[in-house]
Every structure is written in C-alpha cells, then in structure tokens.
Amino acid sequence: MILSSASLTALAQESDDTSDFMHFDSMVMRFDGTDAYVTVTYDLDTFARMYVLAFGTRHLESSFETIFSEYEEAKVIEIGYDTAIINLEDVSRSSGNYYLHDSRDLSTDIDSLRVIYPGGTSKTLTSVTETPNIFYGKE
C-alpha cells in the first residue's frame, strides 16, 4: 500500500498523461465576458481513489494544470473526489459586439464537452481533445 501511494504521488505530480489513472467524463465551460468557468467530472482508478481518500485531492491539481496548460490564467478553484472547478481568465478576446474564443488543446480526451454561452444557450460535443472555436455576443 505504501509503495502504491508513493508511485501514485509521483504519477500525479509528474505525468503528462493523466489517462493512466484518471478518466474524464464531462466538461462544462460557462463563458462570462472574457473569462470561462469550467467544471470537470472525472473517475479515478482504484489505486488513485484509495490514495485520494487517504491523503486528499491536492496532488491532483497538477493534472488539471496540465490539461489547461494552453491557458495563461488557469486557476484551480476546487478539487473534489470526482469534480474539479477551474477559472480561466482572459480566454476570449473582444471584437466589436462579440467575444472570440480560439480553440485550445486539452492534452487529454474528454467524453463530453458542453459549452454554455452567456445567454444560457448551450452546445454539446462528444469525444473532444480541444475546445472549439467559439464566438458569443456581448451582453
């Protein structure tokens, strides 16, 4: 058990491939002006779940930093046992009466990505590895 915990710690902190111990079920991106708030739902494998139950979720933070590494201002707000909330600042740029969000790589596979626009409408994509190019109106 101790050996498994030590190897999981190293994996969670240093691995660029989170698919070894984490599966991403869904991601919801809610846009607000130039910022976005992201909720990620995931499953951990058995050893990772045991480690998190014993030592907490703080070692998972590096996994989310890797996924959102193409965003300059990505801040992990909260990490739970199966959900994380991330704030992405200045991910869109202003252009006339619209905001434009350029596609960015996520460094992993996400089963379902739901984009929620400021007006409340949404679009759902399946099996994604990057965010789509998006534009939405200023309110």
Salt bridges, closest charged atoms under 4 A:
ASP25 OD1 - HIS23 NE2 3.37
GLU89 OE2 - LYS75 NZ 3.23
ASP102 OD2 - ARG93 NH1 2.63
ASP111 OD2 - HIS23 NE2 2.68
